[in-house]
């Protein structure tokens, strides 16, 4: 049965789009049939991070308004056959994202795919509400930083009250994805530790993605990190998170610091 | 600034953790305090207005959220000669 996932955070810039692309690709690389859906109407970016920006013809709003059929708007990934993208509109305003329209699209996507991953816009406006509305599982992307943790707490409250699952008194499955984590700084007491964030937000941990130059390199070239640099620490964290989403159970490893001789000399740190 | 001070330097992460715990404990109650605070301010000022003519702009409200106890501080500026609302005025107005 298809699963609808929302990748959300409240705060902007914490890594929702990067994580949507990476998790979508990781699940597809594991053989699942995946579609990633951009809900950021007016400021779409998932197409760019996925490297499909030049192939967008129709978008979700076109489908909602009946200007295009869903299969016409879906863009199949050139690298992995079983990965598709449904882009957001760049021009329309977010009111075009109607509840009925979104419900219908999600229903149709459920028939075609195993995983539907909704990339939420930042904030708590309509786009964010629509992205979480029909989700079965929520991935709350959080940076170990006060404003991100506070906004995540707010979003968790909304997941428990404003979603269809919540209204039906069903349990909304929520997972924490801690991103831009620097184990060294956390150990030195300069950054909130994983345990701190977990204790405050009290939702289970899906993964810890280390702060890494590889993430920016991947988005620069328009390729999810799990495809662009599968051996990197960040990609490993996403592969592990995808395995957990598929039901495997194993401990989350805190990415440790690896400081080479050059790193020691120049005070730069690489994350293993 | 000496060497000892450097070693004793307060690490910031525990501070972040503590601040978040206090803040979120409050925000989780009734979806934040802003509504309640506005209501309290309006009603308290109304009560004061029954007796004294006050300028709403000269009412300062402060809230200090603590771990166990919060304090709401209401500061009303009153001129030296109190512009009392006399019982007769209210009776006449009624």
HADDOCK unambig.tbl for C-alpha pairs under 7 A between the chains (distance, minus, plus):
assign (segid A and resid 146 and name CA) (segid B and resid 16 and name CA) 6.30 0.50 0.50
assign (segid A and resid 146 and name CA) (segid B and resid 20 and name CA) 6.72 0.50 0.50
assign (segid A and resid 189 and name CA) (segid B and resid 11 and name CA) 5.35 0.50 0.50
assign (segid A and resid 189 and name CA) (segid B and resid 12 and name CA) 6.34 0.50 0.50
assign (segid A and resid 189 and name CA) (segid B and resid 13 and name CA) 5.13 0.50 0.50
assign (segid A and resid 190 and name CA) (segid B and resid 11 and name CA) 6.12 0.50 0.50
assign (segid A and resid 190 and name CA) (segid B and resid 12 and name CA) 5.46 0.50 0.50
assign (segid A and resid 190 and name CA) (segid B and resid 13 and name CA) 5.17 0.50 0.50
assign (segid A and resid 191 and name CA) (segid B and resid 13 and name CA) 5.01 0.50 0.50
assign (segid A and resid 192 and name CA) (segid B and resid 13 and name CA) 5.03 0.50 0.50
assign (segid A and resid 192 and name CA) (segid B and resid 17 and name CA) 6.87 0.50 0.50
assign (segid A and resid 196 and name CA) (segid B and resid 17 and name CA) 6.57 0.50 0.50
assign (segid A and resid 200 and name CA) (segid B and resid 21 and name CA) 6.56 0.50 0.50
